[in-house]
């Protein structure tokens, strides 16, 4: 065997061994069942509205410049950031809430307060936006934060945490922790202790939401009354079965995940680790891999056809097995984080109704 071929074989063997080490720590397949609760309706008018909305959403997504699978990570970052602001920020005109910029303990943020929400009632919700850890902002998610303020009766603190690649994933986590501590003692009207506290986030923000819950427990801080995660990343090694099985059906995330999914399965965790530039087996990055006991009531939602479906399902099943209160709801044929398409998509309204019902049980 020539030296170059031998070197390549050794290198591939080392990579395979590292990938195997990433995956062998815990048999997470035991948490693939139960499936969770399916939310659906047989109403013909509802289904007609959903079909019309989805046809429009699909066309808009396909025309987005951020969808090109040929873009490198470096090229994708500025395009993705601009695309999210344009795609979702344009719906800001539909929001009924007031928005107030604030410095949340050193982190840029904004208060989102819907009509009828008493600014002094001390009900607060920390919202952590999604965007694959490198995009998104409070502005891009105003449709969601405005609706959450309306249905929970909370003043929502939507935070502009530090993004990758300029900053590390741990910087993002630190910002979420700082904002939560700050929110406990500060509201839209100034310094006031919170009475009811909620935390919510989507996708990457769902990951940071679940990370935050474990940190609050481990540092003996006040836990939120409840938490909600829309389509969260829970295993940043990307080892859940739906990462590959749902690749073709996930219109939103396929451009981001497509190149990685072409790798042999044993190399995907290592590739994920290189992208994160950190240890993706650390529960700070992958909440699914941590201790899920003694956590606050948590609701997780996902689409049956998105690549992160099993991330959410496994997290809930493991949390329940550890004695925590958690629920997994899923919808069929919805895009990743479909509630952000409110009010166009009727299933988004369904999702918010489920949030309202869940939150109402605990505060």
N, C-alpha and C positions, 0 to 999 in steps of 0.2 A: 504493500500500500504506500502511495506517495505521501510525503510529509504533509502537503496541503490537505489531502483527503483525510489523513489521520487526525490532523488538527480539527478539521470540520466535524469529524465523527465524535471526537472527544468533547468539542464545544457543544454539540447537540445533546450528548449524553448528560453533560453538566446542567444544561438548561432543562432537560426533562426531569432530572433529579430535583432541581429547585422547584419546578412546577408541581411535582408530586408532593414535596414537603409542604407546599402552600395548601394543598387540598386534604392532606391525610389527618389533620388535627382532630376533626370531628365528623361523624357521619351525619350530615345534614339531611340526607334523603329520608330519614325517619320523620322529618317534619313536613314532608310533601302532602300529607293528609292530616286532617280533613281538608276539603277543598275550600271551605268558607261558604258564605251565603250569597247566592246569585240574586241580583236585583234586576228584574225585567218586568215588562208589561205587555199585555196582548192587545191593548187598545189600538185599533187601526189608525186613528188620527195621530196618536202619539208616534207610531211607527212611520207614518208618512212624513211628519215634520222632521223626524230624526234622519230619514233618508235624504230629504232635500238639504238639510243642514250639512250632513256628512259629504254629500257631493260637492258642495261649495268649499268645505274645509279641505278636502283632499286636493282640489284644484289649486287652492291657495298655497298649501304646503308644497305641492310639486313645483310650483313656480318660484319658491323661495331660493335665493342665491346660496343659502347656507346648506342646501341639500346635496351639493356636489360631493360625491364620494372620492373625488380625485384631490381634494384639498388636504394639505398637511395640517397638523394641529396648529402650527404657527400661522398658517394662512387662514384657518377657520376661525380663530378667536375673534378678530375684529369684525369679520363678516357676520358671525353668529351673534355677537353683541348688538350690532346695528339691526340685524334682522329681527331679533326678539323685541327690541324697542319699537320697531315699525309695525311688526305683525300684531303684537298684543297691546302695545301702548296706544295704538289707534283707537282701541275700544274704550279709552278713558272717558270719552264723551258720554258713555252709557252709565258711568258711575254717579251715584247720588251723594256720596260722602264728601266731607271736607278733608283736605290734606294739609298737614302742618309739618314743615321740616323741623327736625330737632337733632341735637347732639346727644346721643344715648350713651353716656359714659365714655365718650371718645370715639364712638362709632356713628357715622351718618345714618339717619333713619327718618321716618315720617310717621306721624300719628294719622290714622285713618278713622274718622268718626262719622258714622251714618246718621241720617236724620232720626231724631227720637232717642238717640243714645245719650244718656246723661253723662256729661264729661266728668262729673264728680261722683259717679256711682261706684268707682273703684273696681270695675270689672275690666280686666285687661287680657289681651291676647298677643303673644309674641308670634309674628309671622316671619318665616325664613324661606325666601324665594328659591326656586329651582333655576336650572340653566347649566347643568353638567359641571358645576363648580367654577366655570370660567365665564359665564354670561348671566344675564338677568339682573333685575334691579327692583326696587319698590315700585317704580313707574310701570315696568312691564307686567306687574302682577296686581295692578290696582283693581281690575275687575274682581279678582278673588278676594282681596283684602276688604274691598268695599262691601261685598256680599257677606263675608264672614262677620264684619262689624254689625251689619243689619240683622243677621239671624241669631247671633249670640248675645247681642246687646253689649258688646265689649268695645272699648277703644282699642284699636289694633295698632301695635307698634311694628311697622314693617321695616326691616333693617337692611342696610347696604353693606353687608360684610365683605371683607377682602376676598378677592378672587384669584384663582390660579390663571396663568403660570407666574404672574408677578409676585404672588405670595404663596405660601404653603397651605396645605389643607389644614394644618394645625392652627394657622393664623385665622382661618375661617371659623374653626371651632372656638378659638379664644374670643372672637368677636361675639359669637352667639352667647357665650357664657357671660361676658361683660354686659351685654344688653339685657339679659334676663335679670341679673342682679340689679341693674339700674331700674328696670321696669317695676320691680317689687316695691320700690320706694318713690317712684315718679310717674305721674300721669299727665294727661293733656293740659291740666291746669297748674302743673307744677309739682312740688314735693308733697306726696300723699301716699300712705301705704296701700297696697292692693289688698282687696278682700277675696276676689275670685281671680284665678290666674289660669290661662290656657296657653298651650303652645301648638303651633301647626306649621306645616311646610310641605312642599311638593318636590318630588324627584331628588335632586341633590339637597334641597332644603329639607326634604323628609328625612334624608340621612342625617343631617345635622340636628334635626328635631330629636331623633331617637338617640343620637350621641349625647345630646344635652340631658335627656332623662336619666341616663345611667350616671352621668357626672354629678347631677344634683343629688341622686341617691348616695353615691359614694363619698360625697363631701358633706353629707348631712344637711344640705340646704333644703329650703321649702320646695316640695314637689308641686307641680301644677295640679289643678283639679282633674284635668283630662288633657289628652293630646290627640292630634289628628295628623296623619301622614298620607298624602296623595301620591300614589305610585312611587314609593321611596326606593332608593338604592340602600340595601342593607348589607350586602356582601360585595365589597369593592374588589374582590378577586374575580368577580364575574363568573362564578362557578354554578349558579342556579341553572337547572335544565332549560328554562324558558329563554335564557340568553341566546341559545342557538335555535331552539325549536320554534320560537316566535319571531325570528329575525325577519323573515319575509313579510309577516303580517303587521309588523310595527313600522308604520309609515313615518312616524316622527323620529324614532331613534335609529333606524336602519343606517342612515348616512354616517352616524357616529360609531356604530358598533360593527358595521359591515366588514371593515378590514380586519379587525381583531377576530371576528367570528370565522375567518378563513384559516386561522391558525389551528394546528392540532390542539385538541382540548387540553392536553397537559401543559401547553405553552401559554394558554390564555391567562392564567393567574400571574405568571411571570411578566407578561406584557403589560398587564394591568398595574403591576407593581412599578414597572419602569415609567409608565405614564404618570402615576401618582407621585413618583419620586419619594416614596415612603413605604413603610411596611403595611401592606393592605391586610395583613392578618391581625393587625392591632385593632381591638374593638373601637378605638377612637375613630378609625376610618371605616370599619365594618361592624356596626352595632350588633349584627346577627351573631357574631362570634363571641360576644361577651356574656356576662351573667344577666339574665333577663328576669330575675326574681325581684319582688318588692318594687315594681314600677307602677306608675299611675295608670288609670284606665286609658287604653290606647285604641283608637280606631284607625285601621289601614284600609285603603281602597286601591284597586288596580283594575285594569282591563284584562280580560281573559286572553287577548291577542297581543299584549305588549311584552317586551323582553324582560321587564322587571316584575312580572306577575309573581313568580316564585320567590323573589326576594321578599315581598310583602307577606306572602302566604307562610313561608318558613319562619319568618320573624314572629308572626302571631302564634303559630302552633308551638314554637319553642317557648314563647312567653307564657302561654297558657299552661304548658307542661311544668313550668317553673313556679306556677301559682299566681301569676299576674293576671289581671283582667285585660283581655285584648280581643278584638273582633276583626275579621277579614271579610270585606264585602267586595264582590267583583261584578263587573258588567261585561257583556259580550260586544266585541267588535268596536270598541271605543279607542280613540287615539290616546297616547300617553298624556296624563294629566288633563283629561277632557273637561273638568270643571272650569278650566280657563277659557273655554268657549261659551260660557254663559253670557247672555241669555239665548244665543243662537241655537245651541244644542239642548234639546229637552232633557237628555240624560244628565246634563250639568246641573239642572234644577233638581233632579232626583238626588244627585249626590249631596247637594247642599241641604236638602230635606233630611237626609240620613245624618249629616253632621249635626243639624239642629236637634234631632231626636236624641242622638248620643250624648251631646253636651248637656242637654236638659236633664239627663239622668243623674249627673254628677255635680251640677252647680245651678 
